């Protein structure tokens, strides 16, 4: 593809991220491509994703240099501008990022030469009974990262608003939308509706709705299922609920999940991809559903999600399963699949040997 402008989102606290950023600037200089650093906290102000991409000159490729948290910031900006996003892995878990820092120049060459796959991932958005606001005085208590909180979500002007259906907010979540308690000694009481029907009323530390991408984040830590990022689904997971039914529910992409704060509950915080964006009072509600936008993530080879899951989670085999001491092969089949299986997704032999990152 033709790269006309690059936006950089850098984890400034990591020297290796700053070094990788210099490499990206050098590459862009050699190619004659404008490159702008994007950082929502650069000058201590609170700016929206739209403000950020406007200031960066509407990049068509956003490169993130850091871990998954940095990638989430870049994904929010890329989705706002329908840009591609390339994640360079400098973190500790790295489910979202694509290439190691040592391969950043090769990765940019591959994008320029169109040796890439664009992976489309589901995003979440929401409606609410009222606009989301964070009460004054809370910002210093819940500071996010190294800078100020993001501004309150704007109202979408392209949607009908009001009445039973609430206010459409300009929100983009790649991982999850979370409703959680504010007081340590008091849980939130929330009625949960799936596809317009009451599922149950929960008293819990938090309730979250995740994308398949976010299923390996907070939802996973709370006991939720691992869902392939190739899937479109909404994953509802309660966190430490005081009830017998504590399971996750996986809903279809056209089945919204609504969360209503009950009358005698305490206040509830709304977090979007880990950032506090508002506080709800009893009687307020949010409805979470699949966004019409999609994230367009750059992949430089076939994605081995399950191999990455095994590696990142340090999965080991049960002793009883390998009692003879022979480890299981990564993928035992070395021939092409037969015609009746050709439409299915299988790893290739070279994928297993290469592991995550650039293909050899």
C-alpha positions as CSV (number, residue, x, y, z in Angstrom):
1,X,0.0,0.0,0.0
2,X,1.0,3.6,-0.4
3,X,1.9,5.1,3.0
4,X,1.2,8.8,2.8
5,X,1.6,9.8,6.5
6,X,2.6,7.9,9.6
7,X,1.5,8.6,13.2
8,X,3.7,7.3,16.0
9,X,2.4,6.3,19.5
10,X,5.4,5.8,21.7
11,X,5.7,4.5,25.3
12,X,8.0,7.3,26.4
13,X,9.0,5.5,29.6
14,X,10.9,2.8,27.7
15,X,14.4,3.6,26.2
16,X,14.0,0.9,23.6
17,X,10.7,2.4,22.5
18,X,12.4,5.8,22.0
19,X,15.2,4.0,20.1
20,X,12.6,2.3,17.8
21,X,10.9,5.6,17.3
22,X,14.1,7.0,15.9
23,X,14.3,4.1,13.5
24,X,10.8,4.8,12.3
25,X,11.6,8.5,11.8
26,X,14.7,7.5,9.8
27,X,12.7,5.2,7.6
28,X,10.1,7.8,7.0
29,X,12.8,10.4,6.1
30,X,14.3,8.0,3.6
31,X,10.9,7.3,2.0
32,X,9.8,10.9,2.0
33,X,6.8,10.1,4.2
34,X,5.7,12.7,6.8
35,X,5.8,11.2,10.4
36,X,4.2,12.8,13.4
37,X,4.4,11.7,17.1
38,X,1.0,11.3,18.6
39,X,0.6,11.5,22.4
40,X,-2.7,12.4,24.1
41,X,-0.7,13.5,27.2
42,X,2.2,15.3,25.5
43,X,1.3,18.8,26.8
44,X,-0.8,17.7,29.8
45,X,-4.0,18.5,28.1
46,X,-7.1,16.4,27.6
47,X,-7.8,15.7,23.9
48,X,-10.1,13.4,22.0
49,X,-9.0,10.9,19.5
50,X,-10.4,13.1,16.7
51,X,-8.3,16.0,18.0
52,X,-5.2,13.9,18.1
53,X,-5.5,12.5,14.5
54,X,-6.3,16.0,13.2
55,X,-3.2,17.4,14.9
56,X,-1.2,14.5,13.3
57,X,-2.4,15.3,9.8
58,X,-4.8,12.3,9.4
59,X,-2.2,9.5,9.3
60,X,-3.1,6.4,7.2
61,X,-0.7,4.2,9.2
62,X,-0.4,4.3,13.0
63,X,2.6,2.6,14.5
64,X,2.6,1.8,18.2
65,X,5.9,1.3,20.1
66,X,5.3,-0.3,23.5
67,X,3.1,-3.1,24.9
68,X,-0.5,-3.9,24.6
69,X,-1.5,-0.7,26.5
70,X,0.3,1.5,24.0
71,X,-1.4,-0.5,21.2
72,X,-4.8,0.2,22.7
73,X,-4.1,3.9,22.6
74,X,-3.0,3.6,18.9
75,X,-6.0,1.4,18.0
76,X,-8.4,4.1,19.3
77,X,-6.7,6.7,17.1
78,X,-6.5,4.4,14.1
79,X,-10.2,3.5,14.3
80,X,-11.1,7.1,14.5
81,X,-9.4,7.7,11.2
82,X,-10.0,4.3,9.5
83,X,-6.2,3.9,9.4
84,X,-4.1,0.8,9.6
85,X,-2.3,0.1,12.9
86,X,1.0,-1.8,13.3
87,X,2.0,-2.8,16.8
88,X,5.7,-3.1,17.7
89,X,6.1,-5.4,20.7
90,X,8.0,-3.9,23.7
91,X,5.8,-5.2,26.4
92,X,5.6,-8.3,28.6
93,X,2.5,-10.0,27.4
94,X,2.1,-8.9,23.8
95,X,-1.2,-10.4,22.6
96,X,-2.0,-7.4,20.4
97,X,1.4,-6.3,19.1
98,X,2.8,-7.8,15.9
99,X,6.6,-7.5,15.5
100,X,9.6,-7.2,17.8
101,X,11.4,-3.9,17.9
102,X,14.5,-5.3,16.0
103,X,12.2,-5.9,13.0
104,X,10.6,-2.5,12.8
105,X,12.4,-1.5,9.6
106,X,11.6,-4.8,7.9
107,X,8.0,-4.4,9.0
108,X,7.7,-1.0,7.4
109,X,9.3,-2.2,4.2
110,X,6.7,-5.1,4.1
111,X,3.8,-2.6,4.5
112,X,5.2,-0.4,1.7
113,X,5.7,-3.4,-0.5
114,X,2.2,-4.7,0.3
115,X,3.5,-7.9,1.9
116,X,0.9,-7.8,4.6
117,X,-2.5,-9.0,5.6
118,X,-5.1,-6.6,7.1
119,X,-6.9,-8.2,10.0
120,X,-10.3,-6.8,10.8
121,X,-11.2,-6.9,14.4
122,X,-14.5,-6.1,16.2
123,X,-14.9,-3.0,18.3
124,X,-17.4,-2.0,20.9
125,X,-19.4,1.2,21.3
126,X,-22.3,2.2,23.6
127,X,-25.3,4.2,24.3
128,X,-26.2,5.5,27.8
129,X,-29.1,7.0,29.7
130,X,-27.1,10.2,30.0
131,X,-23.7,11.7,29.0
132,X,-20.7,10.2,30.8
133,X,-18.9,12.6,33.1
134,X,-16.3,12.1,35.8
135,X,-17.0,14.1,38.9
136,X,-14.5,16.8,39.8
137,X,-12.0,15.7,42.4
138,X,-11.8,12.1,41.2
139,X,-9.2,12.7,38.5
140,X,-6.2,12.7,40.8
141,X,-7.4,9.5,42.6
142,X,-7.7,7.5,39.4
143,X,-4.9,9.0,37.2
144,X,-4.3,6.9,34.2
145,X,-0.7,6.2,33.3
146,X,1.5,9.3,33.2
147,X,-1.1,11.9,32.2
148,X,-4.6,13.3,32.5
149,X,-7.7,11.4,31.8
150,X,-9.3,11.5,28.4
151,X,-12.2,14.0,27.9
152,X,-15.8,12.8,28.3
153,X,-17.1,10.9,25.2
154,X,-18.9,13.1,22.7
155,X,-22.4,12.5,21.5
156,X,-22.6,11.0,18.0
157,X,-24.5,13.4,15.8
158,X,-25.2,10.8,13.1
159,X,-27.5,8.8,15.4
160,X,-31.0,9.4,16.7
161,X,-30.7,10.0,20.5
162,X,-33.0,10.2,23.4
163,X,-36.0,8.3,24.7
164,X,-35.8,4.6,25.6
165,X,-32.7,4.1,23.4
166,X,-30.5,6.6,25.2
167,X,-27.7,8.8,23.9
168,X,-25.3,7.4,21.3
169,X,-21.7,8.1,22.5
170,X,-18.7,8.3,20.3
171,X,-16.9,5.5,22.0
172,X,-14.4,2.9,20.7
173,X,-13.3,-0.1,22.7
174,X,-11.0,-2.8,21.4
175,X,-10.8,-4.8,24.7
176,X,-13.8,-4.1,26.9
177,X,-16.3,-1.9,28.6
178,X,-16.4,-2.3,32.4
179,X,-18.9,-1.2,35.0
180,X,-17.2,-1.5,38.4
181,X,-17.6,-0.4,42.0
182,X,-16.1,2.8,43.4
183,X,-16.2,2.0,47.1
184,X,-14.0,-0.8,48.4
185,X,-16.5,-1.9,51.0
186,X,-19.6,-1.9,48.7
187,X,-20.3,-3.9,45.5
188,X,-22.4,-2.6,42.7
189,X,-25.9,-4.0,42.1
190,X,-26.6,-4.2,38.4
191,X,-29.4,-5.7,36.2
192,X,-27.9,-7.3,33.1
193,X,-29.9,-7.6,29.9
194,X,-28.9,-9.6,26.9
195,X,-30.7,-8.9,23.6
196,X,-33.4,-7.0,25.4
197,X,-34.1,-9.7,27.9
198,X,-33.3,-9.6,31.6
199,X,-30.6,-12.2,32.4
200,X,-30.1,-11.6,36.1
201,X,-29.4,-8.9,38.7
202,X,-25.9,-9.1,40.1
203,X,-24.1,-7.8,43.1
204,X,-20.4,-7.9,42.1
205,X,-17.1,-6.0,42.1
206,X,-17.5,-5.4,38.4
207,X,-19.3,-6.5,35.3
208,X,-17.6,-6.4,31.9
209,X,-18.4,-6.8,28.2
210,X,-15.4,-7.8,26.1
211,X,-14.6,-8.3,22.5
212,X,-12.9,-11.5,21.4
213,X,-9.7,-9.5,21.4
214,X,-10.3,-8.5,25.0
215,X,-11.1,-12.0,26.1
216,X,-7.5,-12.5,27.0
217,X,-7.4,-9.3,29.1
218,X,-9.6,-8.4,32.1
219,X,-12.2,-11.0,31.2
220,X,-9.6,-13.7,31.2
221,X,-8.3,-12.7,34.6
222,X,-11.9,-12.8,35.9
223,X,-12.4,-16.4,34.7
224,X,-13.9,-15.7,31.3
225,X,-13.3,-17.8,28.2
226,X,-10.6,-17.4,25.6
227,X,-12.2,-16.5,22.3
228,X,-10.5,-16.4,18.9
229,X,-10.0,-12.9,17.7
230,X,-11.3,-14.1,14.3
231,X,-14.7,-14.4,15.9
232,X,-17.4,-11.7,16.3
233,X,-19.0,-11.9,19.7
234,X,-19.7,-10.1,22.9
235,X,-18.4,-11.7,26.1
236,X,-20.2,-10.8,29.3
237,X,-18.3,-11.7,32.5
238,X,-19.2,-10.9,36.1
239,X,-16.3,-10.2,38.5
240,X,-16.6,-11.7,42.0
241,X,-20.4,-11.9,41.9
242,X,-22.4,-12.8,45.1
243,X,-24.5,-15.4,43.4
244,X,-24.4,-19.0,42.3
245,X,-24.4,-18.3,38.6
246,X,-20.9,-16.8,38.0
247,X,-20.4,-17.9,34.4
248,X,-19.5,-15.8,31.3
249,X,-22.1,-15.6,28.5
250,X,-20.9,-15.3,24.9
251,X,-23.5,-13.4,22.9
252,X,-23.9,-12.9,19.1
253,X,-22.6,-9.7,17.6
254,X,-26.1,-8.4,17.1
255,X,-27.2,-9.1,20.7
256,X,-26.4,-6.0,22.8
257,X,-25.6,-6.2,26.5
258,X,-27.2,-3.6,28.7
259,X,-26.2,-2.8,32.3
260,X,-28.6,-0.9,34.6
261,X,-27.4,0.3,38.1
262,X,-30.1,-0.7,40.6
263,X,-31.8,1.6,43.1
264,X,-29.9,0.7,46.2
265,X,-26.5,0.3,44.6
266,X,-23.5,2.6,45.1
267,X,-22.0,4.6,42.3
268,X,-20.5,2.7,39.4
269,X,-17.5,3.7,37.3
270,X,-17.5,3.1,33.5
271,X,-14.1,2.2,32.2
272,X,-13.4,1.8,28.5
273,X,-10.2,-0.2,27.6
274,X,-9.0,0.5,31.2
275,X,-9.6,4.2,31.2
276,X,-12.2,5.8,33.5
277,X,-14.7,7.7,31.3
278,X,-17.7,8.3,33.6
279,X,-19.6,7.6,36.8
280,X,-23.1,6.3,36.9
281,X,-25.7,6.8,39.7
282,X,-28.5,4.4,40.6
283,X,-31.1,4.3,37.8
284,X,-28.5,5.0,35.1
285,X,-27.7,2.5,32.4
286,X,-25.4,1.8,29.5
287,X,-26.0,-0.5,26.4
288,X,-22.9,-2.0,24.8
289,X,-23.0,-3.3,21.3
290,X,-20.8,-4.0,18.2
291,X,-19.5,-0.8,16.6
292,X,-20.0,-0.2,12.9
293,X,-16.3,0.6,12.8
294,X,-13.6,-2.1,12.6
295,X,-10.0,-2.0,13.6
296,X,-7.7,-2.7,10.7
297,X,-4.6,-4.3,12.1
298,X,-1.5,-5.0,10.1
299,X,-0.3,-8.6,10.1
300,X,2.9,-9.6,8.3
301,X,2.2,-13.3,8.2
302,X,-0.5,-15.8,9.4
303,X,-1.5,-15.1,12.9
304,X,-0.8,-18.1,15.2
305,X,-3.1,-17.0,18.0
306,X,-3.1,-20.3,19.9
307,X,0.6,-20.7,19.6
308,X,0.9,-17.2,21.1
309,X,-1.6,-18.2,23.8
310,X,0.5,-21.2,24.8
311,X,3.7,-19.1,24.8
312,X,2.4,-16.0,26.6
313,X,0.5,-18.0,29.3
314,X,3.4,-20.4,29.8
315,X,1.1,-23.4,29.2
316,X,2.6,-26.8,30.0
317,X,1.4,-30.3,29.3
318,X,-0.2,-32.4,32.0
319,X,2.4,-34.9,33.3
320,X,-0.1,-37.7,32.7
321,X,-0.4,-36.7,29.1
322,X,3.3,-37.1,28.4
323,X,4.1,-39.9,30.7
324,X,6.3,-41.5,28.1
325,X,8.4,-38.3,28.0
326,X,7.6,-37.6,24.3
327,X,6.4,-34.0,23.8
328,X,3.5,-33.4,21.4
329,X,4.5,-32.1,18.0
330,X,3.5,-28.5,17.3
331,X,1.7,-29.6,14.2
332,X,2.1,-33.1,13.0
333,X,0.7,-32.8,9.5
334,X,3.3,-31.8,6.8
335,X,1.1,-32.2,3.7
336,X,-1.5,-29.9,2.2
337,X,-5.1,-30.4,3.4
338,X,-7.4,-32.4,1.2
339,X,-9.9,-30.5,-0.9
340,X,-12.8,-30.9,1.6
341,X,-10.7,-29.3,4.3
342,X,-9.1,-26.6,2.1
343,X,-11.5,-23.9,3.4
344,X,-10.5,-24.4,7.0
345,X,-7.8,-22.4,8.9
346,X,-4.8,-24.6,9.7
347,X,-1.2,-23.5,10.7
348,X,1.5,-24.3,8.2
349,X,4.6,-26.0,9.1
350,X,6.7,-22.8,8.6
351,X,4.3,-20.9,10.9
352,X,5.0,-23.3,13.8
353,X,8.7,-23.1,13.2
354,X,8.9,-19.3,12.9
355,X,6.7,-18.5,15.9
356,X,5.2,-15.0,16.3
357,X,6.6,-12.1,14.4
358,X,7.9,-11.8,10.8
359,X,7.8,-14.8,8.7
360,X,11.2,-16.1,7.5
